[in-house]
Amino acid sequence: MSNNRGFNLWASDLDKMCRRAVDRSCGNLVDINIQHKCTDDLLKYITDSSKGIKRLQLDNCFNITNEGLSEVASKLPLLEELEISNSLLSHEPALQVVGASCPRLKSFKFNHRWRYSWDWRESNDDALAIAATMHDLHHLQLRGNKLTNDGLQAILDGCPHLESLDLRECFHLKLGGELGRCAERIKKLQLPHEPISKDES
């Protein structure tokens, strides 16, 4: 019981510290990185207070919901880089709304930990959402995604400006034939079985 109380106090302190930092920025916040304890309410507070955010990183923020991210996406018109790692977010509606609301988005990282996933079924939902709405991406990282060759082809067709593509731990992909030639187009291509270092995980 004492451990849980201590954890809750720690999370509450982090929330207060983040809000104070946002307040002190006086609306000039450009780059923010939040780990573990971001909530829909905190994300809304940040985006209500800061209209010029260009880079947003959410790492292990399991309390962010699809509805919460969708609600704030329209408040991020200048967003250029977005990283969402190890979350419960899905393709619908969050990724479509982000893509439609953030026309300047150039870098998107949407990562999962394959080795901890309870559901390994194939799914191209994320890939199709990205392909349909994020046409100006230059850098895409989809580590641990469940996309198949069809999803990858949709991304290559829908995102013609891609310069780097990270597909590590995307084990449903079979990169042969025409898809095997995507290395000729992508300057930096990282394949499913390439290792992920401890610093990156």
VENWORA-V579149 format. One record per backbone hydrogen bond with DSSP energy under -1.0 kcal/mol. CO is the residue of the C=O (numbers start at 1). NH is the residue of the N-H. Records with the same first field share a line. If there is no record, write none. Layout:
CO->NH, NH
//
This chain:
1->5
2->6
3->7
4->8
5->9
6->10
7->11
8->12
9->13
10->14
11->15
12->16
13->17
14->18
15->19
16->20
17->21
18->22
19->23
20->24
21->25
23->26
25->28
30->54, 55
32->57
34->59
35->37
39->43
40->44
41->45
42->46
43->47
44->48
45->49
46->50
54->80, 81
55->32
56->83
57->34
58->85
59->36
60->62
61->64
65->69
66->70
67->71
68->72
69->73
72->75
73->76
76->79
80->106, 107
81->56
82->109
83->58
84->111
85->60
91->96
93->97
94->98
95->99
96->100
97->101
98->102
102->105
106->138, 139
107->82
108->141
109->84
111->86
113->116
114->117
124->128
125->129
126->130
127->131
128->132
129->133
130->134
134->137
138->163, 164
139->108
140->166
141->110
142->145
143->112
146->123
148->152
149->153
150->154
151->155
152->156
153->157
154->158
155->159
159->162
163->188
164->140
165->190
166->142
167->170
168->144
169->171
170->173
174->176
178->181
179->182
181->184
182->186
188->165
190->167
191->194
192->169
197->201
//
